[in-house]
Amino acid sequence: MRAIDTNIIIRFLVKDDPKQCVAVKKLFETVEENGDKLWVPFCVILEMIWVLRSRYHASKEDILLAIQTLLDMKIFEFQEQELLEEFHLHAGKAAVDLDDLLIGLIAAEKCDFTWTFDKKASKSGLFQLLK
């Protein structure tokens, strides 16, 4: 199995570079034809959220749709697949930013909470405000 970087996913989702989009399409087709999988590390999803929001000004709904699209594709194997699915399930109703929610959920597997200076994030049960 091989992993993919955030920029591959971004090209697939936003289709902003025709030459790279063709390369991504060929890669995905080859992986599917061979019955292989591409591994997607959690940090790639976190970076994807940040890039879509900051660079492409994607809405929360658009980002969640992008994540659902990726989850539905059989060519991907995600690090912490169940956690990502839980994240996606609750993200639409979450009062915190998507990247903060993801950080909080990852940390919650081993920690009681995550310290933060982010007042908005601290309103969830995943974070505590450091004063």
Sequence and secondary structure as in RCSB ss.txt:
>XXXX:A:sequence
MRAIDTNIIIRFLVKDDPKQCVAVKKLFETVEENGDKLWVPFCVILEMIWVLRSRYHASKEDILLAIQTLLDMKI
FEFQEQELLEEFHLHAGKAAVDLDDLLIGLIAAEKCDFTWTFDKKASKSGLFQLLK
>XXXX:A:secstr
 EE  HHHHHHHHH   HHHHHHHHHHHHHHHHTT  EEE HHHHHHHHHHHHHTT   HHHHHHHHHHHHH TT
EEETTHHHHHHHHHHHTT SS HHHHHHHHHHHTT S EEES HHHHTSTTEEE  
